[in-house]
Amino acid sequence: MYYRILLFLGALAGATLGCGAPESAPAPGGMVWIPETTGGGFWMDATEVTTAEFSAFIDATGYTTEADSFGWSGVFSTVEQAWLPVTGANWRYPQGPAGAAAAPDQPVTQVSLRDAQAYARWAGKRLPTEAEWMQAATQSGRYQNYPWGEDMLPDGTYRGNWWQGPFPYTDEVRDGFPGVAAVKQFPPADNGLYDMAGNVWEWTATERAATGENVIKGGSFLCSTSYCTGFNLQQKQYTAKDSGLNHLGFRCIAG
């Protein structure tokens, strides 16, 4: 409960300051100020919501995720090189009960849109629209390709977690992570946001009306230059609202 109160007060502070809050204003815990070109702005989580943060929400509310309700969720198998429905896969065990438990500092995955929205409401926040997500990821429109600039590998270094090599056959792990990484393993962008490109896809509140799916942004550790290139900011995918996948998470905004 104490954790929830801190989150709520932080979000309330952002809302009280309003869209005109200066970048120098005290930030709610774990959030950074994202200015908008129209003169407004909002607070955004510096990282994707972690397993530890989501666990606090579950403990406080007793919420049941859609994956837990269904009894299974989607997992990409590098052995079968395909997406599989895995019994018992959930936010605690993203690859299923036979896999490793999610580390507390990893982004929470296997959460549906409804799950992400429930957490956001509990925390006094909301999910970003696609436009808001892009405003943050592009450094207020300064960069078009990546949160750090126009080059995928500035000075030959990896600034995000994705698949190196021919997908789905060989991951050469040149970025140091064969799967999902803990948050803050790469330098933040100029505005203080981590992992806006790679690691896990992120839910947005923007709906694709024709199909009832929602836009996801940012790419994941399963994206490669030979496949979806989702870590390029111009890319996006659409996912069913009840989908939980082991490479899909979210972050929140306030204000």
ChimeraX attribute file (.defattr): number of C-alpha atoms within 10 A of each C-alpha:
attribute: neighborCount
match mode: 1-to-1
recipient: residues
	/A:1	11
	/A:2	8
	/A:3	12
	/A:4	16
	/A:5	13
	/A:6	15
	/A:7	20
	/A:8	20
	/A:9	15
	/A:10	23
	/A:11	25
	/A:12	18
	/A:13	18
	/A:14	26
	/A:15	17
	/A:16	11
	/A:17	15
	/A:18	16
	/A:19	19
	/A:20	14
	/A:21	21
	/A:22	16
	/A:23	15
	/A:24	7
	/A:25	12
	/A:26	15
	/A:27	16
	/A:28	21
	/A:29	13
	/A:30	13
	/A:31	22
	/A:32	22
	/A:33	27
	/A:34	26
	/A:35	22
	/A:36	17
	/A:37	10
	/A:38	8
	/A:39	10
	/A:40	14
	/A:41	23
	/A:42	25
	/A:43	28
	/A:44	30
	/A:45	21
	/A:46	24
	/A:47	23
	/A:48	28
	/A:49	23
	/A:50	21
	/A:51	22
	/A:52	17
	/A:53	19
	/A:54	22
	/A:55	16
	/A:56	15
	/A:57	20
	/A:58	14
	/A:59	10
	/A:60	14
	/A:61	12
	/A:62	10
	/A:63	13
	/A:64	10
	/A:65	21
	/A:66	20
	/A:67	24
	/A:68	19
	/A:69	10
	/A:70	13
	/A:71	14
	/A:72	19
	/A:73	29
	/A:74	22
	/A:75	22
	/A:76	18
	/A:77	14
	/A:78	14
	/A:79	8
	/A:80	10
	/A:81	11
	/A:82	10
	/A:83	14
	/A:84	14
	/A:85	15
	/A:86	19
	/A:87	17
	/A:88	19
	/A:89	26
	/A:90	31
	/A:91	26
	/A:92	22
	/A:93	18
	/A:94	27
	/A:95	25
	/A:96	21
	/A:97	14
	/A:98	11
	/A:99	10
	/A:100	11
	/A:101	15
	/A:102	21
	/A:103	16
	/A:104	16
	/A:105	16
	/A:106	21
	/A:107	27
	/A:108	31
	/A:109	30
	/A:110	28
	/A:111	29
	/A:112	24
	/A:113	24
	/A:114	14
	/A:115	20
	/A:116	26
	/A:117	20
	/A:118	17
	/A:119	23
	/A:120	23
	/A:121	13
	/A:122	16
	/A:123	23
	/A:124	22
	/A:125	26
	/A:126	22
	/A:127	24
	/A:128	22
	/A:129	18
	/A:130	19
	/A:131	12
	/A:132	21
	/A:133	26
	/A:134	20
	/A:135	19
	/A:136	27
	/A:137	28
	/A:138	21
	/A:139	22
	/A:140	18
	/A:141	13
	/A:142	14
	/A:143	16
	/A:144	17
	/A:145	18
	/A:146	24
	/A:147	32
	/A:148	24
	/A:149	16
	/A:150	13
	/A:151	12
	/A:152	17
	/A:153	13
	/A:154	11
	/A:155	7
	/A:156	8
	/A:157	10
	/A:158	15
	/A:159	22
	/A:160	30
	/A:161	29
	/A:162	31
	/A:163	28
	/A:164	20
	/A:165	16
	/A:166	13
	/A:167	17
	/A:168	20
	/A:169	11
	/A:170	11
	/A:171	19
	/A:172	13
	/A:173	15
	/A:174	14
	/A:175	16
	/A:176	13
	/A:177	18
	/A:178	16
	/A:179	18
	/A:180	22
	/A:181	22
	/A:182	21
	/A:183	18
	/A:184	16
	/A:185	15
	/A:186	15
	/A:187	14
	/A:188	18
	/A:189	20
	/A:190	11
	/A:191	19
	/A:192	17
	/A:193	24
	/A:194	23
	/A:195	29
	/A:196	31
	/A:197	27
	/A:198	28
	/A:199	31
	/A:200	34
	/A:201	31
	/A:202	29
	/A:203	30
	/A:204	25
	/A:205	19
	/A:206	17
	/A:207	18
	/A:208	13
	/A:209	8
	/A:210	6
	/A:211	10
	/A:212	12
	/A:213	18
	/A:214	21
	/A:215	21
	/A:216	26
	/A:217	29
	/A:218	29
	/A:219	30
	/A:220	29
	/A:221	27
	/A:222	28
	/A:223	25
	/A:224	22
	/A:225	15
	/A:226	12
	/A:227	13
	/A:228	16
	/A:229	21
	/A:230	25
	/A:231	31
	/A:232	22
	/A:233	21
	/A:234	14
	/A:235	14
	/A:236	18
	/A:237	15
	/A:238	17
	/A:239	20
	/A:240	15
	/A:241	17
	/A:242	17
	/A:243	18
	/A:244	28
	/A:245	27
	/A:246	27
	/A:247	26
	/A:248	25
	/A:249	27
	/A:250	27
	/A:251	25
	/A:252	27
	/A:253	24
	/A:254	27
	/A:255	22
